[in-house]
Amino acid sequence: MAQPATGPAEGPGKDPSKTLAGTAVHPVDERLPPARLVPAALQHIAAMYAGVVTPPLIIGQAVGLDTAGMTRLIAASLLIAGLATVLQTVGLGRFAGNRLPFVNAASSAGIAPMLAIAETSAPGHQLPSIYGAVIVAGVFCLAVGPFFGRLLRFFPPLVTGVVITLIGVTLMPVPVAWAQGGDATADDFGAMKYLALAAFTLVVILLIQRFGRGFLKQVALLMGMFVGTLAAIPFGMADFSALRSAPLAALPTPFAFGAPEFHPAAILSLCIVMLVLMTESSAGMLALGEICDRRTDGRTITRGLRTDGIATLLGPVFGGFPTSAFAQNVGVVSLTRVRSRYVVAAAGGALLVLGAFPVLGAVVSLVPMPVLGGAGIVLFGSIAVSGIRTLAEAGLDDSSNIILVAVALGAGIIPLAAPTFYAGFPAWAQTVLGSGISAGALVAVVLNLFFHHLGTHSRTAVALKSS
């Protein structure tokens, strides 16, 4: 594990926290030597990689992309994540970039709404409909970002906790289907060999998490997928054809999946998700400000959200998805105490390289579906746990808050428990309410307004506690 960035450097008379003029350099702005920078950057890449490739894997499978299409989608996700992370850490004047050790990449929060858009779109129009909604969500983020600080009180932990919990819960059927083989139309779907491989992968991850130390423990998810893939080879469950067909180096082609299409219901759904992502990013920047001892003011948050908007707006051009903060990398900074933003910038540069070489993205597509299923149970379960942890700090000793969470979670679970519940509703309503995340978020925001903002002063203390 990399050592903290504070403290004097080795060697006589040299202190990396000092400039040539003797002026102190803040740890966030410290430029580490390669011997310390590279291992620290690798930790960030290991923490983020699985999350970066998850959205393209899920969406690509849902819309029926072939191996070549999946490879392009993964490469685009890596490329956009690298661009966004470098822009965020290095900055662009006073316009964009919070200049913190902050990772930006495609968020799992947008997966469920995008799946709902895909299900209500005609074949061949699924990705164009998704990308049209993502583009508008990016514009929405750019427009709202400068004023978002005033809206944060409508998205306290009580609301964001519900949404994050629903993200994990509503995505759980995805790894379950992967564990059964991935193809529900196949004759051997749910065969014991697939379930055994998924269970083996899960056990490997748990063993590494239990007995691993330092860096090995942080990459338990990746190591589990690696060992699971190796175990699948003797049984013929690993397909290497993607490596033979993938180009060694190529940049993503603009609008390779078709020109974007704009549908109001899809746009509304992703704009709601974008509000949640902006809340997550703002919370991440505030947390990093505390961890790094650098005050995060309104201008910093505005520049950070502007970066989210730029990445979300440009992402669909190459095949990317809604972009937001990666909370796991905030945890890496807190754990290692390496606060230099240039470490994260180096990790973003590495993602750019990975995105420019599709053959590296094809390596990810080699992972068998059951292996992804075993790892996905951990990944999406962890998202739900993050939401539960947020709710635990949101003032659930108040009966109104308990009712708010109960009703919002219930509304979010309806599409999961009864997929045909909204079959009789108009198409636009099916797109919005058919996503448990969108439905739960809407209910949580409305009930938060009802209980804590509209015409009541007696609950001000509780509302402040939950925010």
PyMOL commands that set and color helices and strands:
alter all, ss='L'
color gray80, all
select helices_A, chain A and resi 27-29+34-62+67-90+108-119+126-154+157-171+173-179+192-211+214-218+220-235+241-245+264-291+298-318+327-336+341-356+358-365+369-392+399-417+427-433+436-452+460-465
alter helices_A, ss='H'
color red, helices_A
select strands_A, chain A and resi 104-106+323-325
alter strands_A, ss='S'
color yellow, strands_A
deselect
rebuild
show_as cartoon
